[in-house]
């Protein structure tokens, strides 16, 4: 992946606001009501070209397709893998929201909870439909060429996030479920890397999973499961160079108390065992901004590239470029500026039709990211 010894590069976590015509197409597909596949493909191609162009205009160096074709970061897999069917299983809510039920209900009423179908694993898992992936790759590569962007990445769900958030009724154990997912997702990961794109693995299971699926166990048992999820991920990445992969860890991209988020200090060693060279993590929101000290107080492997979130993706405040620069500089002085890329806490469109940040403000925030990186570069590379 690109790094620089002259300036701080910029990127983001992946999802961007989806235009309404994209949202409509995605929900029609999810419900099985999509009738005009050619129109669908035209909408997606235009949307990817537009979002890449806007990212470049905002000053983002390493861009993505905005996850335009995905209704959410993990459930999209049911359109590619066998073994998943939609079903009615109660959704686990974050433990912190359950402690504030009136707020939780208000959040749901405001549209802050997913409305897409939830896949349930009730059969053997295999990659059976590569066409959506091939289309995504083609759309992003065409948009990169058209926009003049120098580097692009594509998101993919980790075996762990699929296993943690999609119920399993078929495999006898969590380990067996993870292994089947790793075997199937390995094909997707390798196709993205072979296309010359950076592969981003999304791993909220390593942090958010603690206060959702694993909310009623202790930290030790959670970390044991996290280790299994890392093992499955590393197996799935075994044939891809580490410097072609980045990994995102987060505690949930929602406005809430987050009073049960596991401290990053407790998962640091586990996260560092993952193969991806670059690690994207929350470092801007009020619950995790202080955790820059974790990186100061722990030994960071010399081959790791840090991509701290310097923009909060749950608020419509536009961070001042000086604040962005200050956050970047902290990390640059700890590990060296050539090992830091400026990023965002999470995505701006976690699932289709919802994003806490207004689309217009999303682009203003990314412009501030770029300006803050310029200011930090002037100071760090002086």
N, C-alpha and C positions, 0 to 999 in steps of 0.2 A: 504494500500500500504506500501511497505517497506520503512522505514526510518532508520537512524543510528545515534547513539550518539558517534560513534568512527571515522567515516570518511564521506566525502562527496560522495554520490552516483552519478552516471552519467546516462543520458538517452538522448533522442533526440525527435524530434517532430513526426516522423513517416515514411515519405516516403524516400525510398532509391533509388539509381540508378537502373533502371530495365535493365536486359540483353536484347539484341536485339531480341532474340527469344520470350521473354515475350512481348516486345513492339509489335512485329508482330502479336502475338496471340490476344492481347488486341484490336488492330485496326481491325482485322478480325472479332472479336466478335462484336465490336461496329457497324461495317458496315453490320452485318448479314451474313458474308461470312465464318464463322467458320464451318468447316465440320467434323473435327475429335475431338470430345469432349474428348475422352480418351487421346489423345496426349496433348491436352490443359491442362488437369488435371495433367499429368505427368510433364509438363514444370513448372507449378505453384508450385507443391510440391517441385521439385528440387530447384527452385529459392528461395523459402522461407527458405528451409534448408540452402542454401548457404549464404543468407544475414544474417540470425541469427548467423551462425557460424562466419562470418566476424565481426559482431558487438561484439560478445563475445571476439574474438581475439584482437579487437581494445581496449578492456577494458570497454565496455559499460555494465552497470549493469542491466538496465531495457530496454529490447529490444522489437522490433516489427517485424511483417512480412514484413516490408518495403512497405506495400500497393501494393504488387506485382500484385494482381488480379484486381486492380482498375485503370481505365484509367485516372481518376482524383479524387480528394478528395471529390467532391460533385456530379458529374454527374453519378457516378457508380450506383446511386439509381434507374435509369430507368430500370435496369436489375432485380430489386427486388420489386419495387412498381408498382401498377397499376396507371393509370391516366396520364402517361408521354409518349409523342411521340416526335420524333425528328422533327425539323422544322427550317425554315429559319427566324430567328428574328435577327435584328442587335445587335451585342454585344456592350454593353457599355464599353468604354475604361476608364481607370483611368484618372481623371481630370488633374493630373500632366503631364501625357504623352501627352494629347491633347494640352497643352501649349508649348510643344516642338515637333511639328509634324515631323520634319526631323529625330529627334532621335527615335520617336515612329515608323516611317516607317522603319528605319534601324533595330530596334529591331524585327519588324515583319518579315523582309526579312531574318534575321539571324535565324529564327525559334523560336523566343521567345514568340509566341502567340499560344494559343491552336488550335489544328487541329481536335479534336474529335467532334462528333455530340452534339448539345446542346438540352437537353430535355426541352419540354414545357408542362406545366400542362394543359390538356384540358379535364379532366375527374375526377371522384371520386378517391381518393387516398386510397389504402389499401396495406398491405404487402401481396404479392401473390406468391413470390418465395424465400423461405428460403434456398434453396440448395446452392447458392453461399456463403452465410454467414456460413452455416454449414461446407462447404469445407474449407473456410478460417480458421475457428476455429480449425478444425482437423489438417490442415497443420501447423499452428503455434504451437499447443500443441506438435505435433510430433517433430518439430524442437527444441523446448525448451528442451524436454527430451533428444534428441540426442546431443545437444550442452552443456548441463549442466547449461544453464542459469537459474538464480534463480527466475526471474520475467519477465512476458511479458505483453505488452499492445496491444490493437487493436483499430485503429481509426474508427470513425463513424461521418458522417456529422450531424451537428446540424439542428434542424428544421429551424432555422434562416438562415443558410448559403444556404440551399436548396431554401428557399423562396426568398431570396435576389438575388440569381444568376440564378434561373430557372424561366422564366416568367410564369405567371398564367393567363389563359384565362377562367377558369371554376368557381372558387370560387368568391363570391361577394365582398369579402374584404380581406385585408392582414391578419386580425385576423383569419378569417375562414380558410384561406390557411394554416396559421401556426398551427392551432389546428388540422387540418387533418394530417399534417405532423407529429405532435407530437404523435398522436395516432398510426400512422403507424411505426414511428421510435422507439417508446417505445418497440416494440417487438424485434427489433435488439439490442437495448441497453441491455435489460434484458437477452437476449441469450448470449451476450458476457460476462456479469457479472456472469451469472450462470455457465459458463464454467471455472470459476476461473481465468479469465484474467482481467487485469485492462482495463477499458473502457476509451478511450480518445475521447472527443468531440471536433471537430474542429469548431471554431467560428470566422473566419475572418469577418463575417458579423458585428461583434461588433466594428470593427475598419476599415478594408478595405472597408466595405460597405458604409462608409461615403463619400468616394471620387469616388464611382462608381454609385450604384443605387440611393443613396441619395445625389448626388453631387450638386443638385440645390435647396436644402432646407437649413434651418438654423440648427445650432447645437441642438436647443431645440427640433425641430421636429424629427431630427435623434435620439436623446436620447429617445424620446417617443417610437419610433419604436423599439429601442434596448431593452427597458423595456419589450415590448410585446414579443420579441424574447426570453428574459430570462425567462419570465413567461411560455412560451411554453416549453422551455427546462426543467425547474424545474418540470413541470407536467410530462414530459416524463421520468424523472429520479426519480419520486416519490417513487418507490419501490426498489431503489438501494441505499445502504449506500453511504454517501458522500465520505468515505475513499476508495471506490473502483473506483472512477471517477476522471479524470484529464481533464482540459479544456485548449485548445490552442487559444490564441488571437493574431492576426497579422494584419499588414497593407499591405500585399501583398508581396509575395516572388519573387520580380523582381527587377533588377537593373534599377533604374530610379531616377528622382529628389525627389519624395515623398514630394513635397512642399505643398501638401494639406492633408497630414496625420493629422487626428484629434489628439491633444495631449492626452497622456494617462491620464493626470490629469483630463480631462473632462469626461472620461468614467470609471474612477476608481470606483466610488461608484456603478455604474450599474454592472460592472464586478463582484464586491464583493458580489452581491446579488445572483449570480449563485450558485447552490448547490455543484458542484465539489470541493473536498478538495484541490486539487493541481491546480495551475494556471501556465501555460507555456506562456511566453511572450518574445518579442524582447528586448534585452538589449545589443546587440553587434554592430549592424550596425550603420553607421554614423548619421542616422536620429533619432535613439532612444537610443543610448548608454548613453546619458546624463540623461535619465529618471529614472535612479536608485534613483534619488532624490525624485521622486513621492512616492516611497515606504518609504523613510525616513520621508517625510513630512505628510503622511496620516496614519491614524490608521489602521493597518492591522489586520483583525480578527484573534484571537489567534488560531483558528483551521485550518487556511490556510497554505499550504505548497507552497513555492515559487520555481518555476523552471525557473530561468532566462536563456535566451539565451546568452551563453558566446562564441558562434561561429557564425559568419556571414555566412549565407548560400547562398549569392549572389556573393561571391568573392572567387578566387582561392588562395588568401593568406592563408597560414597555420598559424593560431594564435600561437604565442609563448606560451609555457606552463606558463611562468611567468605572461603574460597578462591574460590568462585564470584564473590563481589563484587569481590575483588581483581583477578580476570581481566577482569571487565567494566570496572572503573574504568580499567585500562590503556588500553583502546581508547577509552573515553569521553573521556579527557583528551587523546588524540591527535587525534581528528577531531570531537569534540563529542558529548555524550551523546545528542542528538537524532538522530544518525546511527548509533546502535548498537542492535541488537536482540540479546538473549542467546539463543544456540542450543546445539546439540550437535555433537560431532565428526562423527557420522554417524547412521544409523538404528539402531533397537533390534531390527529383524527384517529383516536384509538380504535373506534369502530365506526362504520359508515353511518353518517347522519348525526354524529355527535362529536363535539369537541368543545372543551371549556373555553378555549380561546377563539374569539371571532376571526373568521378567515382573513379579513383585512388587517387585523392586528397581528396575526401570525407573521405576515410578511414584514411588518414594521419591526417586530421583535428580531427577525432574522437579519434585517438591515442593521439593527443595533449590535447584534452579535458580530457582524463583519466589521463594523466600526470599532467595537471594543477590541477585537483581535488586532486591528491595525495599531491601536494605541499601545496594547501590550507588546506587540512586536517591536515598536520603537524603543521601548524600555528594556526588553529582554535581550534584544540582539544588538544593542548599542555598542 
